[in-house]
């Protein structure tokens, strides 16, 4: 599932901009976030890295939140 999430992230683009700041949204993006939450809760929910992902997902439309979630998934891949 981790590989699938990372592959899907490559196709994610901002949904638009608000005052020049990109934001994310839409059905496909929300599906990606939801799959990420399911993966993290099952595999890392009780660890700090899992908690960080879940906190970032609460504001998932923000560019920084997307980057945090993606960065966490990428770091988990490096430690497989």
One Martini backbone bead per residue (centre of mass of N, CA, C, O) as a GRO file, in nm:
protein
   80
    1UNK     BB    1   0.056   0.064  -0.018
    2UNK     BB    2   0.288   0.262  -0.012
    3UNK     BB    3   0.354   0.257  -0.313
    4UNK     BB    4   0.075   0.354  -0.407
    5UNK     BB    5   0.076   0.627  -0.264
    6UNK     BB    6   0.331   0.736  -0.404
    7UNK     BB    7   0.228   0.712  -0.691
    8UNK     BB    8  -0.031   0.889  -0.660
    9UNK     BB    9   0.118   1.156  -0.575
   10UNK     BB   10   0.230   1.230  -0.862
   11UNK     BB   11  -0.078   1.328  -0.962
   12UNK     BB   12  -0.085   1.558  -0.766
   13UNK     BB   13  -0.265   1.862  -0.773
   14UNK     BB   14  -0.362   2.153  -0.743
   15UNK     BB   15  -0.686   2.303  -0.729
   16UNK     BB   16  -0.552   2.587  -0.647
   17UNK     BB   17  -0.576   2.937  -0.551
   18UNK     BB   18  -0.504   3.151  -0.255
   19UNK     BB   19  -0.335   3.419  -0.275
   20UNK     BB   20  -0.102   3.227  -0.421
   21UNK     BB   21  -0.194   2.965  -0.264
   22UNK     BB   22  -0.193   2.647  -0.261
   23UNK     BB   23  -0.452   2.396  -0.300
   24UNK     BB   24  -0.631   2.106  -0.188
   25UNK     BB   25  -0.859   1.876  -0.371
   26UNK     BB   26  -1.099   1.651  -0.411
   27UNK     BB   27  -1.168   1.329  -0.460
   28UNK     BB   28  -0.885   1.207  -0.518
   29UNK     BB   29  -0.746   1.341  -0.280
   30UNK     BB   30  -0.929   1.230  -0.055
   31UNK     BB   31  -0.862   0.938  -0.113
   32UNK     BB   32  -0.563   0.956  -0.051
   33UNK     BB   33  -0.588   1.048   0.240
   34UNK     BB   34  -0.761   0.809   0.338
   35UNK     BB   35  -0.558   0.588   0.270
   36UNK     BB   36  -0.337   0.702   0.451
   37UNK     BB   37  -0.488   0.675   0.716
   38UNK     BB   38  -0.533   0.372   0.710
   39UNK     BB   39  -0.237   0.292   0.694
   40UNK     BB   40  -0.135   0.440   0.947
   41UNK     BB   41  -0.326   0.319   1.160
   42UNK     BB   42  -0.235   0.020   1.112
   43UNK     BB   43   0.098   0.071   1.129
   44UNK     BB   44   0.135   0.384   1.307
   45UNK     BB   45  -0.078   0.501   1.521
   46UNK     BB   46   0.118   0.475   1.798
   47UNK     BB   47   0.313   0.658   1.658
   48UNK     BB   48   0.445   0.961   1.597
   49UNK     BB   49   0.431   0.948   1.287
   50UNK     BB   50   0.128   0.889   1.280
   51UNK     BB   51   0.035   1.145   1.429
   52UNK     BB   52   0.148   1.346   1.224
   53UNK     BB   53  -0.020   1.258   0.986
   54UNK     BB   54  -0.299   1.303   1.117
   55UNK     BB   55  -0.263   1.605   1.167
   56UNK     BB   56  -0.219   1.685   0.868
   57UNK     BB   57  -0.501   1.572   0.765
   58UNK     BB   58  -0.681   1.798   0.900
   59UNK     BB   59  -0.519   2.010   0.676
   60UNK     BB   60  -0.505   1.896   0.364
   61UNK     BB   61  -0.533   2.162   0.179
   62UNK     BB   62  -0.258   2.226   0.255
   63UNK     BB   63   0.054   2.226   0.136
   64UNK     BB   64   0.205   2.147   0.399
   65UNK     BB   65   0.039   1.891   0.453
   66UNK     BB   66   0.109   1.738   0.201
   67UNK     BB   67   0.417   1.743   0.246
   68UNK     BB   68   0.411   1.592   0.513
   69UNK     BB   69   0.273   1.332   0.423
   70UNK     BB   70   0.475   1.263   0.197
   71UNK     BB   71   0.733   1.264   0.369
   72UNK     BB   72   0.649   1.034   0.553
   73UNK     BB   73   0.614   0.818   0.337
   74UNK     BB   74   0.905   0.838   0.228
   75UNK     BB   75   1.047   0.761   0.496
   76UNK     BB   76   0.918   0.483   0.526
   77UNK     BB   77   1.038   0.364   0.268
   78UNK     BB   78   1.342   0.389   0.358
   79UNK     BB   79   1.272   0.176   0.618
   80UNK     BB   80   1.197  -0.108   0.475
   0.00000   0.00000   0.00000
